[in-house]
Each structure stands twice: as structure tokens, then as C-alpha cells.
């Protein structure tokens, strides 16, 4: 399995998502990140005040791929669409999916938990 990370500008999110879904990728994670690039530090103004902009807003796409064939297809598709992106590729050695199901508690177990809470050092003690 392979993890593909794409770091793109916020205004290209919809374009990249459409490109990835078009090539068959069905599950995508998005994370808002701030990128610091010493070469892109600049000064901006707002309502008469100036401030230094050191970080730029980016979106990180994370995609898990089962085979390497999608890597080249994804990179080629994004480069043909003229989208500036930083692309990172990681190999995943193990992957686990853990799914927890909530169990229904009976009235007795809820009562027991309440009594335990009331008698514990963190709960309220009755005299």
C-alpha cells in the first residue's frame, strides 16, 4: 500500500478532488495546513495597517492507494491540469482499521457504574 500526499493551494481543492475521483480514487482525506516558505514571506496591508505574511494557507490531500499504478496516473493527471502541487509518496508497511461498536448497557450495569462513581475518591461521598 502507498500513501500519496498532495499539498495544493486552497483555490485548487475542487479541481484536484475532481481529477482524483476521475481516475478512480474513491476515498480522500483533506487537512488544512499552513506552509512556511522563506522565499514567499511578504508584507500586506489591511485598513491602514501593515503586517508580515509568513504562512500561506494550503490543503493537504491524503490518499491511500493499493497499487503503484495510481501514483503515475495521479501525478500525470495533476501535471497535465497545470496545478502547482507538492507531491509526497510513502510506502505503508502495515495498515489496520479498527471499528468499535457501542454495547447496550443494561440497567444493572448503569446502576453499578453510578454506585462506583459515588463511592470513588473522585465522586461524591454520602455520609
N, C-alpha and C positions, 0 to 999 in steps of 0.2 A: 504494500500500500504506500501511497505517496501523498504528501501534503503540499498543496500549491497555495502560496500566499501572493496576493496581488495588492500593491499599495498604489491607489489612484486618487486623483482629486475628487472632491465631493460632487462636482458637477458632472462627472462621468459615471456615476453609480448605476443609473438606469441603463446606459449603453453597455457597460461591462456585464451587468446581470443578463441582459438580453442576448449578448454574444455567448455567454457561458451556457445559458439554457438552450440556445440554438444548437450547440454542439453536443448536447445530451447530458449535461451536468444538472442533476435534479436537486441537490442539497448544497446550499451555500450559507456560510456564516459571515456576517458583517460586523466590523468593530470600528468605532470612531476612534481615531488616533490623532496625535499631534506630532508633527515631524519637525525636528530642528535641523536646519541646514545653514551652516555658517555663511555660505555664499549668497543665500536668499534673505538675510536679515536686512530690513529696510524700515524707513520711517513713514508713518501715515498720520493724517490729521483727521480730527473729528470735532466739530463745533468749536473751532479755535484752539484746540489743544493738540499737541503732537505726542505720539508715543511710538516706541520701537516695537516692531513686529518681528519676533524671533521664531515663532512656531507657526506652521501652516496646518490647516485642517485637512486631514486625509481620511480615506476609508480603506480599511484592510479587509479584503475578501479572503476567506479561508475555505478551501475546498479539499476534500479527501477523495483521492482517485484510486481505483482498484488496479489500474494498469498504467504503464508508462506511455501508451499511445495517446492518451488525452493530453499529456504535457505539451508535446509538439503542436498538436491541433490547437490547444488553447493559446499558446504563445503566438503561433502564426495568425490566428484569427484576430487577436488583440493588436498585433503589429500592423496587420492589413487595415484595421479600422482607424489607424493613426491616433491611438490612445497612448498617452505617456503613462507608463506603469513601471514600477519596480517589481520584479518577479523573483520569488524565492521558492526553491524546491527542496523538500525534506523527505527522507525515507523514514517510514514508520515501521518499526520492528514488531510492535505489538499494539493491539487495539482491543479495548474491552468496552462493551455497552452494558451499563448496569441500570436496571429498571426496578424501582421499588414500588410495591403495591401496599397501600394502606389497608391494614386489617381492621375489621369492625371490632370494636371493643364491647364486651358485654357490660351490663350494669354493675356486675360484681367487680370487674377489673377497674372500672372508673371509680367505684367506691373505695377500693383498695388503694388506688393512687391518691385519692383525696385524703384518706386517713394517714397515708405515709407522709404526704406533704405537711399535714397539720402537726405531726409528731416529730418531724425532722428539725434539725437545728436551723434551717432556713425558713421554715414555716412558722405559723402562729401556734403557740402552745396554749392549750386550755388548762386551767387550774381547777 
